[in-house]
Amino acid sequence: MQLDLNLLAALDALLEEGSVAGAAARLHVTAPAMSRSLGRIRRTTGDQILVRTGRTMTPTPYAIAVREQVHELLHQVQGVLAPSRELDLATLERTFTLRWHDSLVALSGPALLAAVRAQAPGVRLRFVAEASTDTPELRRGEVDLEANANRPSAPDVHAEHVGETRLVVVMRQGHPLARVRTLTAKGYAAADHVTVSRRGNLTNALDDALAGLDLVRRVVATAPTEAAAFAFARDSDLLISVPEATTRSAVADLGLIALPLPIELPSALVYLSWHQRYETDHAHAWLRGLARSALAVCGES
């Protein structure tokens, strides 16, 4: 059987986009050409791959089963056909997708972008928001670098500890607790709180630590980002407990203050993660180095 590797790229695009038009746009071909490729794929596999349901197209069970395998095979083929060569940053044109915690984008994103623009003006950075649930984009090659507090457990995902920071308590300058000589755990627990969680969690490790002291705090709301939580703190007597490194600019800009957390907790760790397929990719390794330097601010006091 003669194999056309172009069909592998077409199949990957069709499975990712879920439509002929979307796949055509991704590969910069016409919709009729992509439709013909789909026909060839159907004849080769003996499966419909995508079936129409109303105005949309739905992948078949076979298509769902092979989606990740197809994506991985395509990356392997690209690696074989585009062998490693010396990196020329001046002429490098590439778009990197980074899924970073929003506070890390605000804290380290500007330094990373400045370094990238100075060394490789043809490179673009595409920061995307974290999802409310764990997603496979890193393993599927749709995200190049992740940076957050989660150390991935998948054996094919590499992770590096690049920084850490302690938690602090953020409040408005006129907050009653801002006037006390020392913020105690009891005083902290007695106040009302807003948690920061992209999943909407109302409790976290702080509540476990308070429970060990026979204390309970009242969480009145949760916010998906630190920026949103700071807005609550600015206009009320609510407390926000967040990593110190990510609060520095926001505290000054919004007229807030940060006090040491009156509870013993381990420092918040920051991990930089990437899929093993990029381990020897020169451009990716270059970007990892810049990201590592930009994120190192999280470990500074």
Disulfide bonds with the S-S distance in Angstrom:
none
